[in-house]
């Protein structure tokens, strides 16, 4: 499972960040949770 901290700010461990959609879906299904998707780019 690929998890990490947020690449641009310290969220103080609030969320578990995934770099793989498959890993995020598996974790969400296991825990009965929804997935929050953050999409953007660096300027």
N, C-alpha and C positions, 0 to 999 in steps of 0.2 A: 504494500500500500504506500503510495507516495503522498506524504503530507509535509507541510512546511508552515513557516510563519509568513505573514503577509510581506511581500517583497518591497513595499514602499513606506510602510508605517508600522509602528508597534501597536498591535491591537490588544496587547497584554493577555494573550491566550484566550480571547473571547470566542473566536471561531476556529474550527479546524479547517485549514486550507488544503485543497487537493489540486494537483496539477494534471490529474487524469480524470476524465468524466466517468470512466468505468469504475474507478476506485471510489469516487464520490457517490455514485449510484448504489454501489454495494454497501457502503457505510450507511447511507440514508435508509436503505431498505432494511438493514439489520437493526437499526435503532428506531425505525418508524418515524424518521424525520424528513423534512423537506430540504431541497437544495437551493442555496442562494448562489447565483452566478454573477460575478463581477467581471465586466468586460471593458477593456479600455486599452490605451496605449500611452507610452511615454512620449512627451513632447520634446 
